[in-house]
């Protein structure tokens, strides 16, 4: 893609905060996900990303409606990681594109577990 959808400067010395960079990366990755033609990746979204301090590593948190398919989805995303890195390189001006790892977002599962525990505590009183 020649057009830069998400232009964030030259990347020589980052004048943007880590949070701004993460927000940009999340936008680019979710946009790229829409372009992937893989039925396994339907109904998948990237919920948030964490960029390492040296910007060499990127952890991308993944969620989907069908939680049973997460292992298969994560494998498909790992196989497509080159596409995501390529789009990050084209859509941003980062000096170095980080190594991407995809992980399951367990936020909803953890909040449901806490909710159940709180319900049990309320039921005991």
C-alpha positions in Angstrom: 0.0 0.0 0.0 1.5 3.3 -1.1 -0.8 5.6 0.9 0.1 5.9 4.5 -3.2 5.6 6.4 -1.6 6.2 9.7 1.3 8.7 9.5 3.1 9.2 12.8 6.3 11.0 11.9 9.8 10.0 10.9 10.6 7.6 13.7 14.1 9.0 14.2 13.3 10.1 17.7 9.9 9.2 18.9 8.0 12.2 19.8 4.9 10.2 20.6 4.1 8.4 23.8 4.0 4.7 24.2 0.2 4.9 24.5 0.0 6.8 21.3 2.2 4.3 19.5 0.1 1.4 20.9 -3.1 3.1 19.8 -1.8 3.6 16.3 -0.6 0.0 16.1 -4.0 -1.3 17.3 -5.7 0.7 14.5 -3.4 -0.6 11.8 -3.7 -4.2 13.0 -7.5 -4.2 13.2 -7.6 -2.5 9.8 -5.3 -5.2 8.4 -7.3 -8.0 10.0 -10.3 -6.9 7.9 -8.3 -7.5 4.8 -7.3 -11.0 5.7 -9.2 -13.6 3.7 -9.3 -16.5 6.1 -12.6 -17.9 7.4 -10.8 -18.9 10.7 -10.3 -15.2 11.4 -13.9 -14.2 11.1 -15.4 -12.7 14.3 -11.9 -12.0 15.7 -10.7 -8.7 17.1 -7.6 -7.3 18.6 -8.6 -5.8 21.9 -5.4 -4.1 22.9 -1.6 -4.2 22.4 1.4 -3.9 24.6 4.7 -2.6 23.1 7.9 -3.3 25.0 10.0 -0.4 26.3 12.5 -0.7 23.5 9.8 -1.2 20.9 11.2 -4.5 19.8 8.3 -6.7 20.9 4.6 -6.4 20.5 2.0 -8.5 22.3 -1.4 -8.4 20.6 -4.4 -9.5 22.7 -7.0 -11.4 20.7 -10.7 -12.1 21.5 -13.5 -13.9 19.6 -17.1 -15.0 20.2 -16.1 -18.7 20.0 -13.5 -19.1 22.7 -13.1 -22.8 21.9 -11.5 -21.9 18.6 -8.8 -19.6 20.2 -5.9 -22.0 19.7 -6.7 -22.4 16.0 -7.1 -18.7 15.7 -3.8 -18.0 17.4 -2.1 -20.4 15.0 -3.7 -18.7 12.0 -2.6 -15.3 13.3 1.0 -16.5 13.8 1.0 -17.8 10.2 -0.2 -14.4 9.0 2.2 -12.4 11.2 4.3 -11.4 8.2 1.3 -9.6 6.7 0.7 -7.7 9.9 4.4 -6.7 10.2 4.4 -5.7 6.5 1.4 -3.4 7.1 2.9 -1.9 10.2 6.1 -1.2 8.2 4.0 0.5 5.4 1.5 2.3 7.6 3.8 3.7 10.2 7.2 5.3 10.2 8.7 3.3 13.0 12.4 2.8 12.8 12.1 -0.9 13.5 8.9 -3.0 13.2 8.4 -5.0 16.4 8.3 -8.8 16.6 4.6 -9.7 17.0 3.2 -12.3 19.3 -0.6 -13.1 19.6 -2.1 -14.1 22.9 -5.7 -14.7 24.1 -7.3 -11.9 25.9 -8.5 -13.4 29.2 -10.0 -10.2 30.6 -13.6 -11.3 30.1 -12.9 -14.7 31.6 -11.3 -13.2 34.6 -14.0 -10.7 35.2 -16.7 -13.5 35.0 -14.7 -15.5 37.5 -14.6 -12.5 39.9 -18.3 -11.9 39.4 -19.1 -15.5 40.3 -16.9 -15.3 43.4 -18.7 -12.1 44.5 -22.1 -13.7 43.9 -21.1 -16.7 46.0 -19.9 -14.3 48.8 -23.2 -12.4 48.7 -25.1 -15.7 48.8 -23.3 -16.8 52.0 -24.3 -13.7 54.0 
